[in-house]
Amino acid sequence: MSRLTTAYERLLSQFRDRPKWISYLSVLFARMQDSDNMIYALATERHIDTAQGVWLDQVGEIIGFVRPEAYVEDDYIFTYKDIGGPDDVNKGFATIPATTGGKYQDVDGGLTYDGIPMSDDDYRQAIKGKAGNTKKLGTLKNITLFCRDVFGYEADVTSPITGFVLVTPREFITAQQKWLTELLAPLIAGVTIRVEYFDIS
């Protein structure tokens, strides 16, 4: 029941036929109802599992991870490498959908849609990944668990040289998953991480 409905029901009989008084109550209690709605939203809409849109953006800002742009779907990306094998051996110029053409991605970068934000589901997963790594040590075991628990893929995690961590997925992962793993995985300061499908050792 709204505040305005309650106010009308409790209105003394001598004021029921006063249009100006009724108008005043409408404005006053409509404002109060707006405040009630805002307080309720602040208390309920920012839960990580249910937040959407701007409410999820607020959760991300609290965690310290602003929503990035959406990645181009992998079906529209081809990758060139001068070392190691391709991320997807079945993908090349001929397999890029002809209706939209392909977009080039080098070994270091991803491709995003300018001005189009990452979807709520992907952003929620990334926020959980960042929050879950708070105060975790950047051990090889923790990075392995991060890949499995946050993004759902198994990987071999090694450190072939000091200050470098190599993550080799055992299955195909998207360009976005690769980027987020390199960005959010728990690391010790001064350590570089690379997600690749080949062993550089």
N, CA and C atoms as a LAMMPS dump frame, in Angstrom:
ITEM: TIMESTEP
0
ITEM: NUMBER OF ATOMS
603
ITEM: BOX BOUNDS ff ff ff
-5.0000000000000000e+02 5.0000000000000000e+02
-5.0000000000000000e+02 5.0000000000000000e+02
-5.0000000000000000e+02 5.0000000000000000e+02
ITEM: ATOMS id mol type element x y z
1 1 1 N 0.852 -1.18 0
2 1 2 C 0 0 0
3 1 3 C 0.897 1.243 0
4 2 1 N 0.612 2.188 -0.873
5 2 2 C 1.435 3.387 -0.982
6 2 3 C 1.138 4.352 0.159
7 3 1 N 2.081 5.253 0.373
8 3 2 C 1.892 6.283 1.396
9 3 3 C 0.655 7.144 1.093
10 4 1 N 0.437 7.45 -0.198
11 4 2 C -0.681 8.31 -0.578
12 4 3 C -2.012 7.631 -0.288
13 5 1 N -2.113 6.347 -0.596
14 5 2 C -3.347 5.599 -0.306
15 5 3 C -3.624 5.601 1.193
16 6 1 N -2.571 5.372 1.985
17 6 2 C -2.725 5.38 3.44
18 6 3 C -3.172 6.75 3.94
19 7 1 N -2.587 7.802 3.359
20 7 2 C -2.957 9.165 3.77
21 7 3 C -4.422 9.451 3.469
22 8 1 N -4.903 9.039 2.285
23 8 2 C -6.313 9.246 1.935
24 8 3 C -7.232 8.505 2.894
25 9 1 N -6.856 7.275 3.245
26 9 2 C -7.703 6.487 4.134
27 9 3 C -7.771 7.08 5.534
28 10 1 N -6.729 7.763 5.958
29 10 2 C -6.666 8.319 7.306
30 10 3 C -7.072 9.794 7.362
31 11 1 N -7.448 10.341 6.226
32 11 2 C -7.803 11.751 6.153
33 11 3 C -9.093 12.023 6.936
34 12 1 N -9.055 13.063 7.733
35 12 2 C -10.255 13.421 8.492
36 12 3 C -11.372 13.81 7.531
37 13 1 N -12.611 13.537 7.912
38 13 2 C -13.743 13.736 7.012
39 13 3 C -13.913 15.192 6.577
40 14 1 N -13.57 16.162 7.434
41 14 2 C -13.753 17.559 7.068
42 14 3 C -12.822 18.015 5.955
43 15 1 N -11.756 17.208 5.648
44 15 2 C -10.831 17.574 4.58
45 15 3 C -11.071 16.812 3.281
46 16 1 N -11.998 15.879 3.273
47 16 2 C -12.185 15.028 2.095
48 16 3 C -12.725 15.799 0.9
49 17 1 N -13.434 16.871 1.126
50 17 2 C -13.995 17.654 0.025
51 17 3 C -13.186 18.927 -0.239
52 18 1 N -11.932 18.936 0.122
53 18 2 C -11.074 20.098 -0.083
54 18 3 C -10.05 19.767 -1.18
55 19 1 N -10.302 20.156 -2.448
56 19 2 C -9.412 19.772 -3.547
57 19 3 C -7.983 20.28 -3.391
58 20 1 N -7.812 21.481 -2.855
59 20 2 C -6.454 21.995 -2.682
60 20 3 C -5.676 21.175 -1.66
61 21 1 N -6.36 20.791 -0.606
62 21 2 C -5.711 19.977 0.424
63 21 3 C -5.343 18.604 -0.14
64 22 1 N -6.249 18.037 -0.931
65 22 2 C -5.985 16.733 -1.566
66 22 3 C -4.797 16.849 -2.515
67 23 1 N -4.709 17.943 -3.285
68 23 2 C -3.581 18.159 -4.198
69 23 3 C -2.27 18.273 -3.436
70 24 1 N -2.332 18.997 -2.317
71 24 2 C -1.13 19.143 -1.489
72 24 3 C -0.649 17.783 -0.987
73 25 1 N -1.572 16.967 -0.495
74 25 2 C -1.207 15.63 -0.013
75 25 3 C -0.632 14.764 -1.136
76 26 1 N -1.19 14.909 -2.346
77 26 2 C -0.713 14.121 -3.486
78 26 3 C 0.751 14.428 -3.777
79 27 1 N 1.075 15.718 -3.784
80 27 2 C 2.466 16.119 -4.053
81 27 3 C 3.374 15.672 -2.915
82 28 1 N 2.975 15.921 -1.689
83 28 2 C 3.798 15.602 -0.528
84 28 3 C 4.101 14.109 -0.441
85 29 1 N 3.067 13.288 -0.547
86 29 2 C 3.268 11.853 -0.349
87 29 3 C 3.851 11.17 -1.587
88 30 1 N 3.68 11.79 -2.753
89 30 2 C 4.358 11.253 -3.94
90 30 3 C 5.867 11.383 -3.771
91 31 1 N 6.306 12.518 -3.22
92 31 2 C 7.737 12.709 -2.948
93 31 3 C 8.229 11.703 -1.91
94 32 1 N 7.439 11.498 -0.88
95 32 2 C 7.824 10.516 0.144
96 32 3 C 7.913 9.111 -0.447
97 33 1 N 6.98 8.792 -1.351
98 33 2 C 6.992 7.475 -1.984
99 33 3 C 8.243 7.316 -2.85
100 34 1 N 8.635 8.387 -3.555
101 34 2 C 9.876 8.344 -4.337
102 34 3 C 11.069 8.034 -3.446
103 35 1 N 11.103 8.667 -2.276
104 35 2 C 12.204 8.423 -1.337
105 35 3 C 12.185 6.982 -0.842
106 36 1 N 10.99 6.491 -0.542
107 36 2 C 10.867 5.092 -0.109
108 36 3 C 11.382 4.141 -1.19
109 37 1 N 10.999 4.415 -2.44
110 37 2 C 11.427 3.556 -3.548
111 37 3 C 12.948 3.589 -3.716
112 38 1 N 13.54 4.769 -3.568
113 38 2 C 14.984 4.893 -3.711
114 38 3 C 15.715 4.14 -2.6
115 39 1 N 15.247 4.286 -1.382
116 39 2 C 15.876 3.594 -0.249
117 39 3 C 15.756 2.079 -0.424
118 40 1 N 14.586 1.622 -0.888
119 40 2 C 14.394 0.189 -1.129
120 40 3 C 15.34 -0.306 -2.22
121 41 1 N 15.48 0.484 -3.283
122 41 2 C 16.366 0.086 -4.374
123 41 3 C 17.817 0.033 -3.91
124 42 1 N 18.236 1.01 -3.127
125 42 2 C 19.606 0.995 -2.613
126 42 3 C 19.867 -0.23 -1.745
127 43 1 N 18.832 -0.669 -1.036
128 43 2 C 18.994 -1.816 -0.144
129 43 3 C 18.925 -3.154 -0.877
130 44 1 N 18.252 -3.192 -2.034
131 44 2 C 18.007 -4.497 -2.673
132 44 3 C 18.574 -4.651 -4.077
133 45 1 N 18.699 -3.564 -4.832
134 45 2 C 19.049 -3.675 -6.247
135 45 3 C 20.547 -3.826 -6.498
136 46 1 N 21.374 -3.633 -5.468
137 46 2 C 22.812 -3.715 -5.675
138 46 3 C 23.392 -5.056 -5.212
139 47 1 N 22.546 -6.045 -5.044
140 47 2 C 23.056 -7.38 -4.712
141 47 3 C 23.736 -7.945 -5.951
142 48 1 N 24.924 -8.485 -5.806
143 48 2 C 25.734 -8.893 -6.953
144 48 3 C 25.018 -9.898 -7.863
145 49 1 N 24.19 -10.77 -7.298
146 49 2 C 23.552 -11.811 -8.118
147 49 3 C 22.323 -11.314 -8.874
148 50 1 N 21.779 -10.171 -8.477
149 50 2 C 20.549 -9.696 -9.116
150 50 3 C 20.668 -8.305 -9.722
151 51 1 N 21.733 -7.585 -9.417
152 51 2 C 21.886 -6.216 -9.916
153 51 3 C 21.964 -6.203 -11.44
154 52 1 N 21.393 -5.168 -12.031
155 52 2 C 21.416 -5.013 -13.483
156 52 3 C 21.691 -3.557 -13.831
157 53 1 N 22.246 -3.349 -15.022
158 53 2 C 22.436 -1.993 -15.534
159 53 3 C 23.238 -1.103 -14.61
160 54 1 N 22.698 0.089 -14.333
161 54 2 C 23.436 1.073 -13.529
162 54 3 C 23.671 0.572 -12.103
163 55 1 N 22.776 -0.283 -11.606
164 55 2 C 22.971 -0.819 -10.255
165 55 3 C 24.204 -1.729 -10.231
166 56 1 N 24.387 -2.517 -11.276
167 56 2 C 25.573 -3.369 -11.359
168 56 3 C 26.829 -2.517 -11.548
169 57 1 N 26.696 -1.408 -12.289
170 57 2 C 27.823 -0.489 -12.439
171 57 3 C 28.278 0.027 -11.073
172 58 1 N 27.331 0.3 -10.189
173 58 2 C 27.685 0.783 -8.857
174 58 3 C 28.429 -0.278 -8.065
175 59 1 N 28.023 -1.535 -8.215
176 59 2 C 28.732 -2.628 -7.539
177 59 3 C 30.162 -2.701 -8.063
178 60 1 N 30.327 -2.598 -9.382
179 60 2 C 31.654 -2.636 -9.974
180 60 3 C 32.531 -1.499 -9.495
181 61 1 N 31.96 -0.307 -9.342
182 61 2 C 32.732 0.837 -8.868
183 61 3 C 33.163 0.646 -7.419
184 62 1 N 32.304 0.017 -6.621
185 62 2 C 32.661 -0.272 -5.231
186 62 3 C 33.853 -1.227 -5.187
187 63 1 N 33.847 -2.223 -6.077
188 63 2 C 34.926 -3.211 -6.136
189 63 3 C 36.19 -2.597 -6.747
190 64 1 N 36.015 -1.561 -7.561
191 64 2 C 37.155 -0.933 -8.215
192 64 3 C 37.393 -1.43 -9.626
193 65 1 N 36.315 -1.873 -10.282
194 65 2 C 36.437 -2.37 -11.651
195 65 3 C 35.297 -1.798 -12.476
196 66 1 N 35.57 -0.719 -13.199
197 66 2 C 34.555 -0.047 -14.012
198 66 3 C 34.219 -0.923 -15.217
199 67 1 N 32.949 -0.953 -15.606
200 67 2 C 32.503 -1.799 -16.703
201 67 3 C 33.245 -1.447 -18.003
202 68 1 N 33.926 -2.431 -18.605
203 68 2 C 34.625 -2.173 -19.873
204 68 3 C 33.681 -2.319 -21.061
205 69 1 N 34.205 -2.053 -22.244
206 69 2 C 33.415 -2.258 -23.46
207 69 3 C 33.302 -3.739 -23.769
208 70 1 N 32.256 -4.091 -24.507
209 70 2 C 32.021 -5.484 -24.873
210 70 3 C 33.045 -5.944 -25.901
211 71 1 N 33.458 -7.18 -25.774
212 71 2 C 34.366 -7.763 -26.752
213 71 3 C 33.61 -8.185 -28.003
214 72 1 N 34.276 -8.057 -29.13
215 72 2 C 33.728 -8.581 -30.382
216 72 3 C 33.642 -10.095 -30.256
217 73 1 N 32.533 -10.688 -30.751
218 73 2 C 32.38 -12.135 -30.685
219 73 3 C 33.524 -12.815 -31.427
220 74 1 N 33.987 -13.929 -30.874
221 74 2 C 35.138 -14.62 -31.454
222 74 3 C 34.912 -15.076 -32.887
223 75 1 N 33.672 -15.312 -33.275
224 75 2 C 33.402 -15.751 -34.643
225 75 3 C 33.777 -14.688 -35.669
226 76 1 N 33.928 -13.45 -35.236
227 76 2 C 34.223 -12.363 -36.153
228 76 3 C 35.673 -11.879 -36.039
229 77 1 N 36.497 -12.637 -35.318
230 77 2 C 37.885 -12.245 -35.12
231 77 3 C 38.798 -13.309 -35.718
232 78 1 N 39.831 -12.895 -36.431
233 78 2 C 40.889 -13.83 -36.776
234 78 3 C 42.172 -13.352 -36.107
235 79 1 N 43.029 -14.306 -35.759
236 79 2 C 44.227 -14.001 -34.995
237 79 3 C 45.463 -14.363 -35.787
238 80 1 N 46.419 -13.466 -35.804
239 80 2 C 47.684 -13.723 -36.486
240 80 3 C 48.787 -13.862 -35.446
241 81 1 N 49.615 -14.889 -35.591
242 81 2 C 50.751 -15.071 -34.705
243 81 3 C 51.955 -15.495 -35.523
244 82 1 N 53.115 -14.997 -35.155
245 82 2 C 54.332 -15.44 -35.828
246 82 3 C 55.093 -16.461 -34.981
247 83 1 N 54.462 -16.88 -33.873
248 83 2 C 55.061 -17.898 -33.026
249 83 3 C 53.934 -18.757 -32.457
250 84 1 N 54.14 -20.065 -32.448
251 84 2 C 53.123 -20.957 -31.906
252 84 3 C 51.951 -21.15 -32.844
253 85 1 N 50.988 -21.941 -32.39
254 85 2 C 49.812 -22.237 -33.199
255 85 3 C 48.705 -21.235 -32.966
256 86 1 N 47.725 -21.191 -33.871
257 86 2 C 46.589 -20.277 -33.695
258 86 3 C 45.717 -20.71 -32.529
259 87 1 N 45.006 -19.75 -31.972
260 87 2 C 44.104 -20.086 -30.871
261 87 3 C 43.026 -21.065 -31.325
262 88 1 N 42.552 -20.909 -32.528
263 88 2 C 41.522 -21.775 -33.086
264 88 3 C 41.994 -22.213 -34.468
265 89 1 N 42.398 -23.473 -34.588
266 89 2 C 43.013 -23.941 -35.836
267 89 3 C 42.036 -23.94 -37.003
268 90 1 N 40.749 -23.874 -36.736
269 90 2 C 39.75 -23.886 -37.801
270 90 3 C 39.386 -22.486 -38.277
271 91 1 N 40.058 -21.477 -37.729
272 91 2 C 39.67 -20.111 -38.044
273 91 3 C 40.741 -19.429 -38.897
274 92 1 N 40.332 -18.82 -39.962
275 92 2 C 41.24 -18.098 -40.831
276 92 3 C 40.439 -17.134 -41.671
277 93 1 N 41.061 -16.583 -42.677
278 93 2 C 40.356 -15.621 -43.531
279 93 3 C 39.083 -16.227 -44.122
280 94 1 N 39.168 -17.476 -44.551
281 94 2 C 38.049 -18.097 -45.265
282 94 3 C 36.878 -18.407 -44.352
283 95 1 N 37.109 -18.515 -43.042
284 95 2 C 36.034 -18.918 -42.139
285 95 3 C 35.373 -17.743 -41.43
286 96 1 N 35.855 -16.525 -41.663
287 96 2 C 35.204 -15.355 -41.078
288 96 3 C 33.885 -15.12 -41.802
289 97 1 N 32.776 -14.946 -41.061
290 97 2 C 31.484 -14.753 -41.73
291 97 3 C 31.522 -13.637 -42.764
292 98 1 N 31.102 -13.962 -43.968
293 98 2 C 31.23 -13.035 -45.096
294 98 3 C 30.314 -11.822 -44.961
295 99 1 N 29.195 -11.976 -44.239
296 99 2 C 28.228 -10.882 -44.176
297 99 3 C 28.759 -9.685 -43.401
298 100 1 N 29.63 -9.924 -42.465
299 100 2 C 30.136 -8.826 -41.646
300 100 3 C 31.631 -8.625 -41.807
301 101 1 N 32.308 -9.558 -42.41
302 101 2 C 33.755 -9.441 -42.53
303 101 3 C 34.439 -9.795 -41.23
304 102 1 N 35.754 -9.734 -41.243
305 102 2 C 36.498 -10.087 -40.055
306 102 3 C 37.207 -8.893 -39.475
307 103 1 N 37.663 -9.041 -38.242
308 103 2 C 38.439 -8.007 -37.586
309 103 3 C 39.733 -8.647 -37.099
310 104 1 N 40.805 -7.902 -37.226
311 104 2 C 42.121 -8.427 -36.911
312 104 3 C 42.446 -8.261 -35.433
313 105 1 N 43.022 -9.295 -34.85
314 105 2 C 43.45 -9.244 -33.462
315 105 3 C 44.888 -9.736 -33.408
316 106 1 N 45.795 -8.929 -32.846
317 106 2 C 47.165 -9.406 -32.744
318 106 3 C 47.328 -10.245 -31.486
319 107 1 N 48.532 -10.72 -31.246
320 107 2 C 48.75 -11.655 -30.148
321 107 3 C 48.515 -11.007 -28.784
322 108 1 N 48.632 -9.691 -28.704
323 108 2 C 48.498 -9.019 -27.419
324 108 3 C 47.113 -8.454 -27.15
325 109 1 N 46.341 -8.18 -28.182
326 109 2 C 45.156 -7.36 -27.969
327 109 3 C 43.842 -8.055 -28.184
328 110 1 N 42.813 -7.381 -27.703
329 110 2 C 41.457 -7.816 -27.965
330 110 3 C 40.748 -6.762 -28.772
331 111 1 N 39.564 -7.073 -29.202
332 111 2 C 38.768 -6.133 -29.979
333 111 3 C 37.473 -5.866 -29.246
334 112 1 N 37.137 -4.592 -29.091
335 112 2 C 35.901 -4.242 -28.411
336 112 3 C 35.032 -3.398 -29.331
337 113 1 N 33.735 -3.386 -29.025
338 113 2 C 32.799 -2.522 -29.729
339 113 3 C 32.85 -1.14 -29.088
340 114 1 N 33.206 -0.128 -29.848
341 114 2 C 33.308 1.224 -29.296
342 114 3 C 31.975 1.678 -28.718
343 115 1 N 31.993 2.048 -27.448
344 115 2 C 30.817 2.623 -26.809
345 115 3 C 29.757 1.628 -26.378
346 116 1 N 29.968 0.331 -26.637
347 116 2 C 28.987 -0.679 -26.228
348 116 3 C 29.519 -1.393 -24.981
349 117 1 N 28.823 -1.267 -23.851
350 117 2 C 29.347 -1.843 -22.607
351 117 3 C 29.241 -3.369 -22.579
352 118 1 N 30.096 -3.962 -21.781
353 118 2 C 30.059 -5.406 -21.554
354 118 3 C 28.704 -5.804 -20.991
355 119 1 N 28.224 -6.983 -21.339
356 119 2 C 26.912 -7.439 -20.863
357 119 3 C 26.916 -7.601 -19.344
358 120 1 N 25.726 -7.528 -18.758
359 120 2 C 25.604 -7.671 -17.307
360 120 3 C 26.18 -8.994 -16.817
361 121 1 N 25.881 -10.096 -17.513
362 121 2 C 26.344 -11.41 -17.057
363 121 3 C 27.862 -11.494 -17.069
364 122 1 N 28.495 -11.002 -18.144
365 122 2 C 29.956 -11.036 -18.224
366 122 3 C 30.574 -10.113 -17.177
367 123 1 N 29.976 -8.954 -17.007
368 123 2 C 30.493 -7.988 -16.037
369 123 3 C 30.355 -8.529 -14.615
370 124 1 N 29.225 -9.176 -14.328
371 124 2 C 29.004 -9.767 -13.007
372 124 3 C 30.074 -10.823 -12.711
373 125 1 N 30.369 -11.653 -13.709
374 125 2 C 31.393 -12.687 -13.542
375 125 3 C 32.761 -12.059 -13.258
376 126 1 N 33.088 -10.993 -13.986
377 126 2 C 34.371 -10.316 -13.782
378 126 3 C 34.446 -9.676 -12.394
379 127 1 N 33.358 -9.058 -11.953
380 127 2 C 33.329 -8.451 -10.614
381 127 3 C 33.559 -9.51 -9.553
382 128 1 N 32.891 -10.64 -9.698
383 128 2 C 33.069 -11.725 -8.723
384 128 3 C 34.513 -12.222 -8.718
385 129 1 N 35.099 -12.289 -9.919
386 129 2 C 36.488 -12.721 -10.007
387 129 3 C 37.424 -11.765 -9.291
388 130 1 N 37.217 -10.474 -9.514
389 130 2 C 38.076 -9.479 -8.85
390 130 3 C 37.857 -9.49 -7.342
391 131 1 N 36.599 -9.545 -6.921
392 131 2 C 36.305 -9.543 -5.484
393 131 3 C 36.866 -10.792 -4.81
394 132 1 N 36.765 -11.932 -5.484
395 132 2 C 37.242 -13.183 -4.907
396 132 3 C 38.745 -13.235 -4.739
397 133 1 N 39.464 -12.426 -5.5
398 133 2 C 40.923 -12.442 -5.431
399 133 3 C 41.492 -11.445 -4.433
400 134 1 N 40.624 -10.697 -3.789
401 134 2 C 41.107 -9.723 -2.83
402 134 3 C 41.926 -10.411 -1.748
403 135 1 N 43.141 -9.956 -1.579
404 135 2 C 44.081 -10.451 -0.562
405 135 3 C 44.552 -11.878 -0.811
406 136 1 N 44.315 -12.437 -2.008
407 136 2 C 44.84 -13.771 -2.313
408 136 3 C 46.254 -13.647 -2.855
409 137 1 N 47.1 -14.564 -2.469
410 137 2 C 48.464 -14.58 -2.974
411 137 3 C 48.477 -15.062 -4.416
412 138 1 N 49.398 -14.545 -5.186
413 138 2 C 49.489 -14.913 -6.597
414 138 3 C 50.27 -16.197 -6.825
415 139 1 N 49.864 -17.262 -6.148
416 139 2 C 50.524 -18.551 -6.327
417 139 3 C 50.002 -19.233 -7.582
418 140 1 N 50.768 -20.18 -8.099
419 140 2 C 50.322 -20.918 -9.284
420 140 3 C 49.017 -21.652 -8.99
421 141 1 N 48.882 -22.186 -7.788
422 141 2 C 47.652 -22.888 -7.41
423 141 3 C 46.457 -21.94 -7.421
424 142 1 N 46.626 -20.718 -6.865
425 142 2 C 45.514 -19.765 -6.833
426 142 3 C 45.124 -19.301 -8.23
427 143 1 N 46.092 -19.163 -9.11
428 143 2 C 45.771 -18.783 -10.496
429 143 3 C 45.027 -19.91 -11.191
430 144 1 N 45.452 -21.156 -10.939
431 144 2 C 44.753 -22.319 -11.512
432 144 3 C 43.308 -22.363 -11.035
433 145 1 N 43.111 -22.147 -9.73
434 145 2 C 41.754 -22.144 -9.169
435 145 3 C 40.933 -20.984 -9.725
436 146 1 N 41.563 -19.834 -9.933
437 146 2 C 40.877 -18.683 -10.515
438 146 3 C 40.335 -19.031 -11.894
439 147 1 N 41.154 -19.629 -12.748
440 147 2 C 40.715 -19.997 -14.103
441 147 3 C 39.516 -20.941 -14.039
442 148 1 N 39.57 -21.907 -13.147
443 148 2 C 38.498 -22.89 -13.05
444 148 3 C 37.238 -22.321 -12.408
445 149 1 N 37.393 -21.639 -11.285
446 149 2 C 36.227 -21.204 -10.514
447 149 3 C 35.538 -19.976 -11.109
448 150 1 N 36.305 -19.06 -11.703
449 150 2 C 35.706 -17.832 -12.223
450 150 3 C 35.246 -18.009 -13.663
451 151 1 N 36.098 -18.592 -14.515
452 151 2 C 35.765 -18.667 -15.936
453 151 3 C 35.465 -20.084 -16.425
454 152 1 N 35.611 -21.072 -15.569
455 152 2 C 35.156 -22.417 -15.903
456 152 3 C 36.039 -23.189 -16.866
457 153 1 N 37.311 -22.882 -16.928
458 153 2 C 38.184 -23.679 -17.794
459 153 3 C 39.401 -24.173 -17.016
460 154 1 N 39.843 -25.367 -17.385
461 154 2 C 41.038 -25.944 -16.778
462 154 3 C 42.255 -25.44 -17.54
463 155 1 N 43.33 -25.199 -16.809
464 155 2 C 44.546 -24.686 -17.436
465 155 3 C 45.768 -25.203 -16.706
466 156 1 N 46.861 -25.32 -17.446
467 156 2 C 48.154 -25.614 -16.849
468 156 3 C 48.832 -24.283 -16.578
469 157 1 N 49.19 -24.036 -15.338
470 157 2 C 49.803 -22.773 -14.947
471 157 3 C 51.239 -23.046 -14.518
472 158 1 N 52.191 -22.422 -15.208
473 158 2 C 53.602 -22.632 -14.928
474 158 3 C 54.315 -21.294 -14.851
475 159 1 N 55.532 -21.349 -14.353
476 159 2 C 56.382 -20.164 -14.308
477 159 3 C 57.73 -20.537 -14.918
478 160 1 N 57.829 -20.478 -16.263
479 160 2 C 59.052 -20.922 -16.924
480 160 3 C 60.275 -20.077 -16.598
481 161 1 N 60.066 -18.805 -16.275
482 161 2 C 61.162 -17.94 -15.86
483 161 3 C 60.68 -17.071 -14.705
484 162 1 N 61.596 -16.553 -13.94
485 162 2 C 61.254 -15.711 -12.795
486 162 3 C 60.48 -14.477 -13.25
487 163 1 N 59.404 -14.178 -12.543
488 163 2 C 58.613 -12.994 -12.843
489 163 3 C 57.637 -13.156 -13.992
490 164 1 N 57.426 -14.39 -14.442
491 164 2 C 56.524 -14.625 -15.576
492 164 3 C 55.667 -15.855 -15.301
493 165 1 N 54.363 -15.723 -15.495
494 165 2 C 53.431 -16.839 -15.333
495 165 3 C 52.781 -17.125 -16.671
496 166 1 N 52.824 -18.38 -17.072
497 166 2 C 52.213 -18.801 -18.327
498 166 3 C 50.986 -19.654 -18.022
499 167 1 N 49.833 -19.247 -18.542
500 167 2 C 48.588 -19.995 -18.39
501 167 3 C 48.264 -20.623 -19.736
502 168 1 N 48.232 -21.955 -19.779
503 168 2 C 47.94 -22.671 -21.015
504 168 3 C 46.595 -23.382 -20.856
505 169 1 N 45.516 -22.828 -21.426
506 169 2 C 44.197 -23.472 -21.302
507 169 3 C 44.193 -24.853 -21.943
508 170 1 N 43.45 -25.765 -21.362
509 170 2 C 43.312 -27.112 -21.924
510 170 3 C 42.167 -27.195 -22.923
511 171 1 N 41.453 -26.084 -23.091
512 171 2 C 40.332 -26.022 -24.027
513 171 3 C 40.268 -24.608 -24.594
514 172 1 N 39.491 -24.435 -25.641
515 172 2 C 39.368 -23.101 -26.239
516 172 3 C 38.64 -22.172 -25.281
517 173 1 N 39.169 -20.959 -25.126
518 173 2 C 38.493 -19.92 -24.354
519 173 3 C 38.346 -18.691 -25.246
520 174 1 N 37.433 -17.825 -24.892
521 174 2 C 37.184 -16.644 -25.72
522 174 3 C 38.277 -15.604 -25.5
523 175 1 N 38.347 -14.653 -26.422
524 175 2 C 39.299 -13.553 -26.281
525 175 3 C 39.003 -12.752 -25.021
526 176 1 N 37.734 -12.618 -24.693
527 176 2 C 37.364 -11.877 -23.493
528 176 3 C 37.829 -12.605 -22.239
529 177 1 N 37.661 -13.934 -22.192
530 177 2 C 38.125 -14.709 -21.047
531 177 3 C 39.642 -14.59 -20.896
532 178 1 N 40.347 -14.62 -22.025
533 178 2 C 41.806 -14.485 -22.005
534 178 3 C 42.19 -13.131 -21.405
535 179 1 N 41.568 -12.063 -21.886
536 179 2 C 41.882 -10.723 -21.413
537 179 3 C 41.57 -10.573 -19.926
538 180 1 N 40.389 -11.052 -19.496
539 180 2 C 40.004 -10.913 -18.101
540 180 3 C 40.892 -11.751 -17.19
541 181 1 N 41.334 -12.913 -17.663
542 181 2 C 42.253 -13.726 -16.86
543 181 3 C 43.552 -12.972 -16.643
544 182 1 N 44.087 -12.389 -17.706
545 182 2 C 45.343 -11.642 -17.577
546 182 3 C 45.17 -10.391 -16.713
547 183 1 N 43.979 -9.807 -16.727
548 183 2 C 43.717 -8.585 -15.981
549 183 3 C 43.433 -8.843 -14.501
550 184 1 N 42.686 -9.916 -14.194
551 184 2 C 42.14 -10.088 -12.854
552 184 3 C 42.757 -11.212 -12.027
553 185 1 N 43.501 -12.114 -12.646
554 185 2 C 44.073 -13.232 -11.89
555 185 3 C 44.977 -12.706 -10.777
556 186 1 N 45.007 -13.407 -9.637
557 186 2 C 45.838 -12.927 -8.523
558 186 3 C 47.323 -13.036 -8.872
559 187 1 N 48.04 -11.932 -8.744
560 187 2 C 49.462 -11.909 -9.059
561 187 3 C 50.241 -11.178 -7.98
562 188 1 N 51.473 -11.572 -7.815
563 188 2 C 52.389 -10.848 -6.937
564 188 3 C 52.921 -9.658 -7.728
565 189 1 N 53.154 -8.557 -7.062
566 189 2 C 53.664 -7.353 -7.734
567 189 3 C 54.932 -7.667 -8.514
568 190 1 N 55.007 -7.15 -9.726
569 190 2 C 56.182 -7.342 -10.558
570 190 3 C 56.157 -8.59 -11.414
571 191 1 N 55.07 -9.36 -11.322
572 191 2 C 54.951 -10.6 -12.107
573 191 3 C 54.047 -10.337 -13.303
574 192 1 N 54.449 -10.831 -14.464
575 192 2 C 53.673 -10.704 -15.687
576 192 3 C 52.967 -12.023 -15.962
577 193 1 N 51.733 -11.941 -16.46
578 193 2 C 50.98 -13.152 -16.796
579 193 3 C 50.628 -13.133 -18.276
580 194 1 N 50.651 -14.299 -18.877
581 194 2 C 50.275 -14.431 -20.286
582 194 3 C 49.439 -15.691 -20.433
583 195 1 N 48.313 -15.572 -21.142
584 195 2 C 47.475 -16.73 -21.463
585 195 3 C 47.739 -17.091 -22.919
586 196 1 N 48.255 -18.259 -23.142
587 196 2 C 48.602 -18.698 -24.503
588 196 3 C 48.286 -20.176 -24.672
589 197 1 N 48.16 -20.581 -25.95
590 197 2 C 47.86 -21.965 -26.247
591 197 3 C 49.103 -22.785 -26.581
592 198 1 N 50.257 -22.209 -26.367
593 198 2 C 51.481 -22.936 -26.659
594 198 3 C 52.478 -22.687 -25.532
595 199 1 N 53.479 -23.523 -25.454
596 199 2 C 54.477 -23.427 -24.403
597 199 3 C 55.712 -22.71 -24.963
598 200 1 N 56.138 -21.615 -24.318
599 200 2 C 57.268 -20.864 -24.831
600 200 3 C 58.583 -21.295 -24.188
601 201 1 N 58.535 -22.281 -23.294
602 201 2 C 59.76 -22.673 -22.599
603 201 3 C 60.659 -23.511 -23.515
